[in-house]
Amino acid sequence: MQDYRRLQVWQRSHQLVLDVYRVTGAIPTAERYGLTSQLRRAALSVPTNIAEGARRTSAKEYSHFLNIAEGSLSETEYLVLVCRDLGYVQPEIAAGVLSEATELLKMLGALRRRVQQSST
């Protein structure tokens, strides 16, 4: 349908993945296969689903993948909260990631609604 790399929501979610990878470097190694892995996978799922959906041939499918990205972003938010509350991530750093996630959720929702309207 479109080149996902031109979408600002994809660009920003890609940057969020890079930020999450940097932040999770400070999490104890005992969490490498638990919290660290889960948080990285959740964050990575956001731009991945945007990219996959953008290449689908129907608006319904594209919308579905954008909705999955929204779910993954909500999962990312929660996992950042857990990391903050366990003291693995500094509150200021967590606040920045959470703020960006909130903005991305708004952007994803708006994009999904536009895609859904284009199919009617």
C-alpha positions as CSV (number, residue, x, y, z in Angstrom):
1,M,0.0,0.0,0.0
2,Q,2.7,2.5,0.9
3,D,6.4,2.9,1.8
4,Y,6.4,2.5,5.6
5,R,9.7,4.2,5.9
6,R,8.1,7.5,5.0
7,L,5.6,7.3,7.9
8,Q,6.6,9.4,10.8
9,V,5.0,6.9,13.2
10,W,7.3,4.2,11.8
11,Q,10.3,6.5,12.1
12,R,9.6,7.4,15.7
13,S,8.7,3.8,16.6
14,H,12.0,2.7,15.1
15,Q,13.8,5.2,17.3
16,L,11.8,3.9,20.3
17,V,13.2,0.4,19.6
18,L,16.8,1.8,19.6
19,D,16.1,3.7,22.8
20,V,14.6,0.5,24.4
21,Y,17.7,-1.5,23.4
22,R,19.9,1.1,25.1
23,V,17.8,1.3,28.2
24,T,17.6,-2.4,28.7
25,G,21.4,-2.7,28.6
26,A,21.3,-1.5,32.3
27,I,18.8,-4.3,33.4
28,P,20.5,-7.0,35.4
29,T,21.8,-10.0,33.4
30,A,19.5,-12.3,35.4
31,E,16.7,-10.7,33.5
32,R,18.2,-11.2,30.1
33,Y,15.8,-14.0,29.1
34,G,12.9,-12.5,31.0
35,L,12.1,-8.9,31.3
36,T,14.8,-7.6,28.9
37,S,13.8,-10.0,26.2
38,Q,10.1,-9.4,26.6
39,L,10.5,-5.6,26.5
40,R,12.8,-5.7,23.4
41,R,10.4,-8.0,21.6
42,A,7.4,-5.8,22.5
43,A,9.1,-2.6,21.3
44,L,10.4,-4.3,18.1
45,S,6.9,-5.5,17.3
46,V,5.6,-2.0,16.9
47,P,7.6,-0.8,13.8
48,T,7.6,-4.4,12.5
49,N,3.8,-4.6,12.4
50,I,3.6,-1.1,10.8
51,A,6.0,-2.3,8.1
52,E,4.2,-5.6,7.5
53,G,0.8,-4.0,7.4
54,A,1.9,-1.3,5.0
55,R,2.7,-4.0,2.4
56,R,-0.7,-5.7,2.7
57,T,-3.1,-5.3,-0.2
58,S,-6.2,-4.4,1.7
59,A,-7.0,-1.6,4.1
60,K,-8.6,-4.2,6.4
61,E,-5.4,-6.1,6.7
62,Y,-3.3,-3.0,7.1
63,S,-5.6,-1.8,9.9
64,H,-5.3,-5.1,11.6
65,F,-1.5,-4.9,11.7
66,L,-1.7,-1.3,13.0
67,N,-4.0,-2.6,15.8
68,I,-1.4,-5.2,16.7
69,A,1.3,-2.5,16.8
70,E,-0.9,-0.6,19.2
71,G,-1.2,-3.6,21.4
72,S,2.6,-4.1,21.3
73,L,3.1,-0.5,22.2
74,S,0.8,-0.8,25.3
75,E,2.8,-3.9,26.3
76,T,6.0,-1.9,25.9
77,E,4.5,0.8,28.2
78,Y,3.7,-1.7,30.9
79,L,7.1,-3.4,30.8
80,V,8.8,0.0,31.1
81,L,6.7,0.7,34.2
82,V,7.8,-2.6,35.7
83,C,11.4,-1.8,35.0
84,R,11.0,1.6,36.6
85,D,9.2,0.2,39.6
86,L,11.9,-2.5,40.1
87,G,14.6,0.1,40.0
88,Y,16.1,-1.2,36.7
89,V,15.4,2.0,34.8
90,Q,15.8,5.5,36.2
91,P,12.4,7.3,36.5
92,E,13.5,10.2,34.2
93,I,14.5,7.8,31.5
94,A,11.3,5.7,31.9
95,A,9.3,9.0,31.7
96,G,10.8,9.8,28.4
97,V,10.1,6.4,26.9
98,L,6.5,6.5,28.3
99,S,5.9,10.0,26.9
100,E,7.0,8.9,23.5
101,A,4.9,5.8,23.7
102,T,1.8,7.9,24.5
103,E,2.4,10.1,21.5
104,L,3.0,7.0,19.3
105,L,-0.3,5.5,20.5
106,K,-2.1,8.6,19.4
107,M,-0.3,8.6,16.0
108,L,-1.1,4.9,15.4
109,G,-4.7,5.3,16.4
110,A,-5.1,8.2,13.9
111,L,-3.4,6.2,11.1
112,R,-5.5,3.2,11.8
113,R,-8.7,5.3,11.6
114,R,-7.6,6.9,8.3
115,V,-6.8,3.4,6.9
116,Q,-10.2,2.1,8.0
117,Q,-12.0,5.1,6.5
118,S,-10.3,4.6,3.2
119,S,-11.8,1.2,2.9
120,T,-15.4,2.4,3.2
